[in-house]
Amino acid sequence: MIDVQSYFEEKTIPVNECPDHQYKIQIITRNPLIIYIDKFLTQNEIKHLIELAEPLFKQSGVYDNHGKLIQNNYRTSWTADLERQETPIVKCIEQRFAQLQGNIDVEYLEPLQIVKYTSEQEFKPHFDWFSQADVLKNNGQRITTFFTYLYSNCSYGETEFVHIRFDKVLHKKFCQILICDDKSSQMGLRFRPLPGNSIFWFNVNEQGKGDYLTYHAGRPPKKDGLKIGLNTWTHDSKVFVKKRE
């Protein structure tokens, strides 16, 4: 168990402040804008998030055409929803996601969502932006996404942008973070499951409309595989948060 107090004391940082954190970014594509962030979370932060999530996992849901959250075989992973600012470490992580986007108000972020995929579980190709009128009315639009890998014990379980074809000329230089193999030219961009690293992208275009190039999938781990990730979504308005029951 991560001791929250020691997280700050080791860095001689007051508990009401967040420690400085260094990371590196790479622009992968400009249309849509996809940015790769190396070492966005520390090992201690990852461990803390997984410990918080473990007792909370339940079957993941998706919104149907009427804006109702349902469970089906399109998304077969497990989900754990954390409370906003649930711990001082969670608060610092939320602030980091907000700061990367111009130091926006953290209330524009959905509470952090941990997802777990065991062997053959997946999230088939989908958009993160909303098209359902009821969802948009109640929640506003998801304008950006971060997907951060927390754990992976296999080379599979990649995040694939189905509508963005791998281009050897443009993307070969990113083979440390993308899957580059004999099938790459027939596939979308496939990001390797590298813990601590984050993929950030805009879900909407400059007119605020859903970007169809952001169609992506959470591919399944193979036999005996396990991956754990973190979804962080930013909206165009403040997100109303219901307290955990």
Backbone torsions as a table, in degrees:
resi	resn	phi	psi	omega
1	MET	NA	130.6	178.2
2	ILE	-75.6	127.0	175.0
3	ASP	-82.7	116.4	-174.9
4	VAL	-61.6	-41.2	-178.4
5	GLN	-61.2	-41.7	-177.9
6	SER	-68.1	-26.0	177.4
7	TYR	-56.7	-37.4	-179.6
8	PHE	-90.0	-39.1	-176.3
9	GLU	-63.8	-37.0	179.9
10	GLU	-61.2	-23.9	-178.4
11	LYS	-108.2	7.9	-177.4
12	THR	49.5	46.2	-179.9
13	ILE	-113.8	132.0	175.0
14	PRO	-58.7	148.4	-176.2
15	VAL	-62.9	-25.2	-179.6
16	ASN	-86.3	6.7	175.2
17	GLU	-124.6	159.9	-179.5
18	CYS	-106.2	140.7	179.5
19	PRO	-67.4	149.1	173.8
20	ASP	-63.4	145.7	-178.4
21	HIS	-140.3	128.1	-179.0
22	GLN	-102.3	138.2	176.9
23	TYR	-148.3	166.2	180.0
24	LYS	-119.3	145.1	179.8
25	ILE	-122.9	151.4	174.8
26	GLN	-135.3	135.1	174.1
27	ILE	-85.1	119.4	-177.5
28	ILE	-90.6	-48.6	173.7
29	THR	-137.9	156.4	178.5
30	ARG	-102.6	-20.7	179.6
31	ASN	-140.3	96.3	-0.6
32	PRO	-74.7	163.7	178.5
33	LEU	-73.4	115.9	175.2
34	ILE	-124.8	123.5	-178.8
35	ILE	-118.1	134.9	177.4
36	TYR	-103.9	130.6	-175.2
37	ILE	-117.5	115.9	-177.7
38	ASP	-89.0	129.3	178.2
39	LYS	60.5	48.2	-179.7
40	PHE	-74.7	-29.4	175.2
41	LEU	-120.1	148.2	178.1
42	THR	-87.1	165.6	178.1
43	GLN	-61.1	-40.3	178.6
44	ASN	-65.0	-38.9	178.0
45	GLU	-65.5	-41.5	178.6
46	ILE	-61.2	-48.1	-179.9
47	LYS	-59.5	-42.5	179.6
48	HIS	-62.0	-45.4	-179.3
49	LEU	-62.8	-43.8	-179.3
50	ILE	-64.5	-40.2	178.0
51	GLU	-63.3	-40.4	177.9
52	LEU	-65.8	-37.9	-173.0
53	ALA	-77.7	-30.8	-167.7
54	GLU	-52.1	-45.5	-179.9
55	PRO	-78.7	-2.1	-172.6
56	LEU	-105.8	-5.4	-172.4
57	PHE	-64.1	135.9	173.9
58	LYS	-144.9	168.2	-177.3
59	GLN	-59.7	134.7	-179.8
60	SER	-67.4	154.9	179.0
61	GLY	-124.0	165.4	174.0
62	VAL	-134.9	157.5	176.3
63	TYR	-85.6	131.8	175.6
64	ASP	-83.3	-174.6	-175.3
65	ASN	-66.3	-14.7	-180.0
66	HIS	-102.7	6.6	177.9
67	GLY	82.4	15.3	178.8
68	LYS	-95.7	137.1	179.9
69	LEU	-80.6	121.4	-177.3
70	ILE	-131.5	165.9	172.9
71	GLN	-109.1	134.7	175.6
72	ASN	-153.5	-175.8	-175.7
73	ASN	-83.9	6.7	177.2
74	TYR	-78.5	-31.6	177.5
75	ARG	-132.2	106.4	-170.3
76	THR	-110.3	13.3	-179.4
77	SER	-79.1	-176.7	174.0
78	TRP	-113.3	146.2	-174.5
79	THR	-128.6	140.7	172.1
80	ALA	-129.9	120.0	-179.8
81	ASP	-96.9	121.9	177.4
82	LEU	-87.1	161.5	173.6
83	GLU	-80.7	148.8	174.6
84	ARG	-62.6	132.9	-179.3
85	GLN	52.3	39.6	-175.9
86	GLU	-59.3	-36.6	175.0
87	THR	-138.3	165.8	175.7
88	PRO	-57.5	-33.8	178.9
89	ILE	-68.9	-43.7	176.8
90	VAL	-59.0	-42.2	178.6
91	LYS	-58.7	-42.6	179.7
92	CYS	-66.7	-38.1	178.4
93	ILE	-65.0	-44.5	178.1
94	GLU	-59.8	-42.4	179.4
95	GLN	-62.6	-36.4	179.4
96	ARG	-65.0	-42.1	176.5
97	PHE	-62.8	-38.2	179.9
98	ALA	-70.9	-40.0	-177.7
99	GLN	-65.0	-37.1	179.2
100	LEU	-61.6	-25.0	-177.8
101	GLN	-101.1	31.7	177.4
102	GLY	87.9	25.5	177.3
103	ASN	58.9	46.3	179.2
104	ILE	-71.1	166.7	175.8
105	ASP	-66.9	131.2	-178.5
106	VAL	-64.4	-16.2	178.7
107	GLU	-71.2	-8.0	173.4
108	TYR	-83.3	-9.4	177.8
109	LEU	-90.5	141.0	165.0
110	GLU	-68.3	151.6	172.8
111	PRO	-55.5	148.3	-176.5
112	LEU	-59.6	138.4	-179.6
113	GLN	-123.1	119.6	177.5
114	ILE	-93.1	136.5	178.3
115	VAL	-125.4	142.4	-179.0
116	LYS	-126.9	130.9	178.8
117	TYR	-120.2	118.6	170.2
118	THR	-95.0	-176.6	-173.2
119	SER	-51.4	126.2	176.4
120	GLU	72.4	4.0	172.8
121	GLN	-82.4	147.7	-174.6
122	GLU	-156.1	170.5	167.0
123	PHE	-125.8	107.3	-175.8
124	LYS	-64.0	166.6	-174.7
125	PRO	-51.1	135.3	-173.3
126	HIS	-160.4	169.5	171.2
127	PHE	-107.2	148.8	172.1
128	ASP	-87.3	-24.6	177.6
129	TRP	-73.1	153.3	-175.9
130	PHE	-94.9	142.9	172.7
131	SER	-117.7	-12.8	-177.9
132	GLN	-78.6	127.4	-176.3
133	ALA	-60.2	-40.0	-177.9
134	ASP	-66.3	-38.4	179.1
135	VAL	-67.5	-44.3	179.4
136	LEU	-62.3	-39.3	-179.6
137	LYS	-64.1	-39.6	-174.5
138	ASN	-87.4	-31.0	-170.3
139	ASN	-121.1	-13.9	-172.0
140	GLY	75.1	179.4	-176.6
141	GLN	-91.2	142.0	170.5
142	ARG	-80.2	110.0	-175.3
143	ILE	-93.6	-27.2	177.0
144	THR	-138.4	159.3	176.5
145	THR	-133.5	138.9	161.7
146	PHE	-113.3	132.5	166.5
147	PHE	-120.0	120.1	-174.8
148	THR	-118.1	126.4	176.3
149	TYR	-78.2	132.0	178.4
150	LEU	-104.7	-33.5	-178.1
151	TYR	-158.1	143.8	172.6
152	SER	-158.4	133.7	177.2
153	ASN	-112.3	19.7	-179.2
154	CYS	-149.4	167.1	-179.6
155	SER	-88.9	-5.4	177.9
156	TYR	-95.1	-166.6	-177.9
157	GLY	77.7	32.5	-176.7
158	GLU	-75.4	161.2	170.1
159	THR	-98.5	119.6	-175.4
160	GLU	-114.9	127.4	171.3
161	PHE	-90.8	99.6	-166.8
162	VAL	-64.1	-36.2	-174.4
163	HIS	-91.2	2.6	177.0
164	ILE	-111.8	102.1	-175.2
165	ARG	-70.7	141.7	174.4
166	PHE	-65.8	127.0	178.7
167	ASP	-116.7	115.2	-174.3
168	LYS	-57.3	-39.2	-178.8
169	VAL	-65.2	-43.3	-175.0
170	LEU	-83.3	-33.6	-165.8
171	HIS	-112.2	-6.9	-178.5
172	LYS	-59.0	-33.3	-178.7
173	LYS	-67.9	-11.2	-179.0
174	PHE	-104.2	19.2	-173.1
175	CYS	-66.3	-13.9	174.6
176	GLN	-70.9	-24.9	-179.3
177	ILE	-115.0	-17.7	175.9
178	LEU	-104.8	151.7	172.8
179	ILE	-78.8	120.8	179.5
180	CYS	-120.6	105.9	-179.0
181	ASP	-143.7	-169.2	-176.2
182	ASP	-65.9	-21.0	-178.3
183	LYS	-94.0	-4.9	-169.1
184	SER	-56.9	-39.7	-175.8
185	SER	-67.9	-16.9	177.8
186	GLN	-100.8	0.6	-174.7
187	MET	-115.1	169.2	171.4
188	GLY	-80.8	-179.5	175.4
189	LEU	-66.8	125.2	-177.2
190	ARG	-118.3	112.9	-178.6
191	PHE	-88.5	131.7	179.1
192	ARG	-68.3	149.2	178.3
193	PRO	-82.0	85.3	-176.6
194	LEU	-107.4	109.1	-174.2
195	PRO	-58.3	139.1	179.6
196	GLY	92.7	-15.5	-177.7
197	ASN	-99.0	151.3	-172.4
198	SER	-129.1	144.1	171.6
199	ILE	-106.8	128.0	179.9
200	PHE	-120.5	135.2	176.3
201	TRP	-150.7	157.6	173.6
202	PHE	-87.6	131.2	178.6
203	ASN	-86.1	-17.4	-176.2
204	VAL	-122.6	157.9	178.3
205	ASN	-87.0	-172.4	-176.0
206	GLU	-67.0	-19.0	176.9
207	GLN	-90.7	1.7	179.6
208	GLY	82.0	10.3	179.9
209	LYS	-92.5	149.5	178.4
210	GLY	-56.8	134.0	-177.5
211	ASP	-94.8	116.0	-176.4
212	TYR	-69.9	-16.9	177.1
213	LEU	-73.7	-9.9	-179.6
214	THR	-88.2	9.5	176.7
215	TYR	-58.8	120.4	-172.7
216	HIS	-146.3	165.1	-176.4
217	ALA	-138.1	146.5	169.4
218	GLY	-96.2	101.7	-174.9
219	ARG	-74.1	151.1	-173.8
220	PRO	-77.8	146.9	166.8
221	PRO	-66.4	158.0	177.9
222	LYS	-87.1	-169.2	-174.6
223	LYS	-50.9	129.1	179.8
224	ASP	66.5	10.9	179.9
225	GLY	-83.8	158.0	177.7
226	LEU	-149.1	133.6	171.2
227	LYS	-136.1	146.1	177.3
228	ILE	-129.9	133.0	-177.9
229	GLY	-133.9	174.3	-179.1
230	LEU	-128.9	120.1	172.7
231	ASN	-92.9	132.5	174.3
232	THR	-134.8	115.2	-177.3
233	TRP	-114.2	139.5	177.0
234	THR	-111.2	135.5	-178.1
235	HIS	-106.3	170.4	178.1
236	ASP	-88.9	3.5	175.4
237	SER	-150.8	167.6	-179.1
238	LYS	-64.2	142.2	-174.5
239	VAL	-97.5	122.7	175.7
240	PHE	-73.8	132.0	-174.4
241	VAL	-117.2	125.5	173.6
242	LYS	-88.6	137.1	177.9
243	LYS	-69.7	146.9	178.4
244	ARG	-63.1	136.6	-179.8
245	GLU	-79.2	NA	NA
